[in-house]
Amino acid sequence: MALVFIPSLMQKLSNGEQRVSVEGNNVRQVIDNLDEIFPGFKERLVEDGRVKPNIAVAIDGEITPLGMIEKVSTDSEVHFLPAISGGV
């Protein structure tokens, strides 16, 4: 199972858990399964079937441009991060 790191601002949804093992072959399945364990995650992470624009997804340390269809392996680490923009 993938190890999902719960952002501090969402740990209220996970009863304070910082890391959770979740099954899934891609980001969509991981989010769906995370939401089954801790209802409310999908609403915080997904909008119109896509990862919300203010959220970045990192799989094994790499920010993914593929969003919901990015593959996740059983030993992957998944992070949901606030997307950062800036510069001129």
Helices and strands as residue ranges (DSSP letters): E 2-5, G 8-10, E 19-22, H 27-37, H 41-45, E 46-47, E 50-51, E 55-59, E 62-63, G 67-69, E 77-82
